[in-house]
Amino acid sequence: MIDIHAHILPGVDDGPSDWGETERLLELAGEQGIHHIIATPHYTEETDGIQLRELLSKTAHILQKGKYDLQLSLGQEILYFEDLPEYLDRGRALTLAESRYVLVEFAPEASFSFIRRAARQLLGCGYLPVLAHVERYACLYEKGRLEELIRGGAYIQMNYHSLEGSVISSGVRWCRRQVLRGNVHFLGTDMHHAEYRTPVIDKAKRWLKQHAGEELFRELTETNPSHILENIRMDLR
């Protein structure tokens, strides 16, 4: 399994506060069957790529003494802003695993027209927008809007935990429906901490295998994200 959305680098955003918690997150991820993590700290003006690569190198060193066969790549989760393509061109903001794919997020109250325009801008500049945790954007719950973004060339990422629930809410039902309809291309843990917002995704995995089937499960967790690691444009259905 490949996790394309994870906050594992300590001290740079609202993820782990120290190396001990980073190590625990890596252990939990390995126990879940994840073998490759793209670290995606939130973009800020204050954090540069050199600092993040140094942190990633230290994280990889932790893995060398662990028992799990985990590999790491670097990216960022970027709150969209108008000059983002220029920042990506100059390396001031990072794509996923040095590919053309960009993990981009929006404010929960963002309008559909704003999200659509952002995706078009990134595509027009040669980047492949991956919309982070789409379940958070109320405007996309309206019928046909997710499909319109996909037809326009955007890729859809959803968090595993949004598929879980002992009491199934309307939001969980919507998320599960989009997965079964093929409107989701990537799943991510969006892990932040060892006690909450964790990489423990057993419940979501069970639901996926039971209701979506092994083939779609592999597509979402292995096949599709491998396109990012290989920097190959994935065909959209």
N, C-alpha and C positions, 0 to 999 in steps of 0.2 A: 504494500500500500504506500502511496505517495501523498503526503500532506502538503498542500500548496499554501496554506494560511495558518501560520503559527507564530506566537510571540514567545520566543524561548531565550532571547538574548537579555541578560540582566541589566537593569539600571538605565535603559534607554527609553522606555515608555511605560505603559501601565501593566506590563508583563512581570516576570519574576524580578524580585528585588535583589537577589544575590545568587552566587554560583551554586549554592546548595539546592536552591529551588529549581534552577535550570537543570541540574543533574537529576532531580526527582522527576521533572517533566519528561526528560529523555527516557528514563526508566519506564515510566507509565506508557509513553508512546510505543516503546519497543514491545511491551507486554501486549499491546493492542494489535500487533502485527504490522506496524508502520515501519518501513525500511528506508524511507527518504523524506526529509523534512526541508521545505523551503522556509527559512526564517524570514518573517515579514514584519519587522518592527514598524511602527507608525512613522511616516515621514515627518520630519521637522526641519526647519531651517538650521537649527543648531547642530544636528547630527550629520556628519559627513560619511561618505562611503569608506574612507580609510579606517575610521573608528569602527564602523560596523564590520568590516572585514577582519580587523584585529580581534573583535569579540567572537566572530564566527570561528576563527582559527583556535581560540582558546576553548570554545565549545567542542570543536572537533577533538582537541586534546583530551577532554573529559571522556569522550566516547572511546578513546583508545584503551582506557582502563576499565570500561564497562563490558557487560556480557552480551550486549545487543548489537546486531549488525546494522547500524544506522549510518546513513550518509546525509550530508548537509549541503544546501545551497543557500544563496542569499537573494533577497528581494526586499520590497517594502510594501506596506499597505498605505496608499496615498489618498488623502482626502482631496478630491478634485479641485483644481484651481485653473484659471484660464491659461496661464503660462506653462502648464505642466509639460506639454510636448517639448518646449525649449529646455526645460530643466532635465528632461530625460535625454535629449540630444547631447547635453553637456555633461551628463553623468552626475548631476547634482541631485537627481532622484533616480531610483533604481528600478529596473524592470525585474521580472521574476527569473532568477537563475540565468541572467545575462541573455535572455531571449527577447523577443518582441512583445511578449505578453506583459501586461501591466495590471496589477491588482489595484483597482480604484474603488474608493468608497464615497458615499454621499451622506449628507445630513438626513435623518429619518424623514424630515418634512420636505425634502427636495421634490420639486415638481417633475412630472414625467417629461415635459418638454426640456427641462434642464438636463436630466440624465441622458435623454436621447441626443441632445446637442453635444454633450461631452463625449459620448461614445463616437459620434460622427467625427468630431474633431480629432480624436486620437487615431481613429482608423485612417483619416485623411492624411495624417502625418506618418503613417507607416507602422503604427503600434496596434496591438490586439488587446482591446480592453476586456478585462475580466471583472465583472461587477461583483464586489465583495458582499457577502451575506445579504442577498437580495430580499430575504424575508423581512428585513427591517424597513423597507421603503413602502409606505402605505399606498403610494400611487400605483405600484405594480400589481396590486391585488385586483385592479379593475380588468375585466375580461379582455384578452387579446393584447395587452400591453407588453407582457413578457415576450410573447411570440413576435411582436413587432421589433423589439430590440434585437432578438436573435436573427430575424430576417435581415436586419440592418448590419449584422456582423459582430454583435456583442456576444461575449461568453458569460455564462451564468454560474456563479459559485454560491453554494448554500452551506450553512453550518450543520454538521451532523446532529448536534443537540436539538436543532429545530424540528427534527423528525421524531423526537421522543415525546412521551407523555403518557402517564397512567390514566389521566383524564384528558381525553383528546379535545383540544380547543380548536376553534375555527382556523387559527393560524397554523397549527400542526396539520390539520386536514388539507389546507391550501398547499403547504410545503410538500406533503406526501403526493398530492395530486400532480404537482409540477414534475416531480421526479418520475412518476409513472408515465406521464405524457412525453417525457424526453426533453423537457424544458430546462433541465439542469445538466451542466457539463462537468462541473467539479464539485467535490465536497471537501470541506476543511474542518479541522478541529477548532480553529481559532483559539487554541489553548493560550491561557494567560498565567494560570497558577496551578499549584498541585492540589489545592483544596476546593477551588471553585473555578469554573471555566476551564475544566481539565481536558486532557486528551482521552479520557475514559469514555469510549463510544460503543460499548457492548450492545446497549439497547438499540441504538440506531442500526448497527450492523445486523442484528437479528431481524429487525423489521425489513431491512433492505433485502436480505437473502430470502426471507419468507415471501415477500410480496412483490419485489422487483425481479428476483431471480439472480442466479449466480452470474449470468452473462452481463446484465446491467450493472451489478455490483462491481465486477471487475472493470467494466468500462469507466465507471465513475471514480474508482479508487486507484486504478493502475493504468489502463490504456490511455484515457484522455489526458491525465496529468503527465504521462510520459512525453506527450507532444510538446509540453512546455520545456521539459529538461532537454529535449532534442532540438528545440527551436524550430518545430515544424508546424505550419498552420493547419489547424484541425478543421475538417469540413463540418459545416453546420447543417443539421437536418432541418 
